[in-house]
Amino acid sequence: VADHDLCAIVEAAGAATADYALRRGARVAIRPAGEAIGVRGNAIELEQVFVNLIWNGIESRLEGAEVEIRVEGTPARGVVVVRDNGPGLGEEAKKRLFEPFYTTKLREGGSGLGLSVAHGILMTHGGEIEVVSEPGAGATFRVSLPRRGGNT
């Protein structure tokens, strides 16, 4: 377990998904915080969380997907907000989103494991993930992780 800059982790996730976004005609915009936000944990696992969220945002539309990732900090937490312009989620999907094998993308080959795994990774890091979405209004995921040395 080591200390890492949350902005660098999110930038690496953006780089890892750049080719996929290009192939899908999606636009991904990363807006890092104006400061380094130190978090403790496994950088590869945390990067996987953000790769999954970006990937899902890209896949939220057949074409013209827009994904915006903002990295922010509070004195105690590092926060990453991932917003897409997809069709949004209904109540049932929001309730079940982090369950293993639940997917809204069965026809596209979705396994229903990505968000479940992301949720598990965040739990082991003392983090949280929540979704805000309405049908027709896209989805916004808010990931919160304790800052290194922060008071939670």
Phi, psi and omega in degrees: 000129183223172177268139181219155175275120182301324178298318180294322179296316180293320177299320179295321177296321177298318179295322182292337182255001186299315181296318179297317178300317180298314179298327182270359181068030181262155177247125179242124180240125178252128180241093182287160175294161179280008182214162173288138178241102184282130174230154180257135177157195180265111185299324182293317178296316180295321177301321180299323177302312185285327173302315181297316181294320178294314180304312179299320178297318178298319182279358183290342177225149177295323176208157178076021178292141175234128180235127178242131179240121177246134176250128183225164177224144167247172179303329185256338190226149166261133185235133175238125180249122181244115184240138176234168180253030180286191185285353181082180185231142174277176183300316181299314180298318180297322180293325189255358190308325185261008176283139175300138176073003173276128180218147172260003186238039183301316181294332181272002178093015179293140182267341184078018180254336187304306183287331176295314178295316179302315179300315179298317178300314181296321179299318180291343178261008182073021183261178179220154174221136176221156180236139173237122183199148173229146177306132179084000186234023179072184179226145176233121176255135180240115179255132181232130180230145178294137176285149175300121180076004181280159176264119183270000000 
